Amino acid sequence: MIKNFIVAVIAGVGLVFAVLVLLYRRFLAPFVNMGSLLLAPLGAAVALHLAGLSVSLPVFIGLLMLLESSPRTRSFSSTSRSR
């Protein structure tokens, strides 16, 4: 189950990066947004540890949703400012 989750996360990060490259029309600009991808799961792991909860399938689904929404929110806010 962990191996499939890692493959899904890597594929998701790659696809998000590809969409951000198309959105910004530059190759280096999406790296700023992708930096938030490193901090989001770290915060979730710390919260799980502090709450004393174990890692389960709903936690994996929540992490995938968190990884997906983090750069999308930033890309929408940056495109609205540039208009």
C-alpha positions as CSV (number, residue, x, y, z in Angstrom):
1,M,0.0,0.0,0.0
2,I,2.9,2.4,0.8
3,K,4.6,1.7,-2.5
4,N,1.4,2.5,-4.5
5,F,0.9,5.7,-2.4
6,I,4.5,6.8,-3.2
7,V,3.9,6.2,-6.9
8,A,0.7,8.2,-6.8
9,V,2.3,11.1,-5.0
10,I,5.2,11.2,-7.5
11,A,2.8,11.0,-10.5
12,G,0.7,13.8,-9.0
13,V,3.6,16.1,-8.3
14,G,4.8,15.5,-11.9
15,L,1.4,16.4,-13.3
16,V,1.0,19.4,-11.1
17,F,4.4,20.6,-12.2
18,A,3.5,20.1,-15.9
19,V,0.3,22.1,-15.5
20,L,2.1,24.9,-13.6
21,V,4.8,25.1,-16.4
22,L,1.9,25.5,-18.9
23,L,0.3,28.1,-16.7
24,Y,3.3,30.3,-16.1
25,R,4.9,29.6,-19.5
26,R,8.3,29.3,-17.7
27,F,10.2,26.3,-16.4
28,L,11.6,27.8,-13.1
29,A,8.6,29.7,-11.8
30,P,6.6,26.6,-10.7
31,F,9.4,25.6,-8.3
32,V,8.2,28.3,-5.9
33,N,4.8,26.8,-5.7
34,M,6.2,23.3,-5.5
35,G,8.1,24.3,-2.4
36,S,4.9,24.3,-0.5
37,L,4.5,20.6,-1.4
38,L,7.4,19.8,1.0
39,L,5.8,21.6,3.9
40,A,2.2,20.3,3.7
41,P,2.9,16.6,4.4
42,L,5.4,17.6,7.1
43,G,2.7,19.6,8.9
44,A,0.3,16.7,8.6
45,A,2.8,14.3,10.0
46,V,3.5,16.5,13.0
47,A,-0.2,16.9,13.6
48,L,-0.8,13.2,13.5
49,H,2.0,12.6,15.9
50,L,0.8,15.3,18.3
51,A,-2.7,13.9,18.2
52,G,-1.5,10.3,18.7
53,L,-3.3,9.1,15.6
54,S,-2.0,6.3,13.4
55,V,-1.6,6.4,9.6
56,S,-4.5,4.8,7.8
57,L,-6.2,4.9,4.4
58,P,-8.2,8.0,5.2
59,V,-5.0,9.8,6.2
60,F,-3.4,8.8,2.8
61,I,-6.4,10.1,1.0
62,G,-6.3,13.4,3.0
63,L,-2.6,13.7,2.2
64,L,-3.2,13.3,-1.5
65,M,-5.9,15.9,-1.4
66,L,-3.6,18.3,0.6
67,L,-0.8,17.8,-2.0
68,E,-3.3,18.5,-4.8
69,S,-4.9,21.6,-3.4
70,S,-1.7,23.4,-2.1
71,P,-0.2,24.4,-5.5
72,R,-3.5,24.9,-7.2
73,T,-4.6,27.6,-4.6
74,R,-1.3,29.4,-5.1
75,S,-1.5,29.3,-8.9
76,F,-5.0,30.7,-8.9
77,S,-4.1,33.6,-6.6
78,S,-1.0,34.5,-8.7
79,T,-2.9,34.5,-12.0
80,S,-5.6,36.7,-10.6
81,R,-3.0,39.3,-9.4
82,S,-1.3,39.4,-12.9
83,R,-4.5,40.4,-14.7
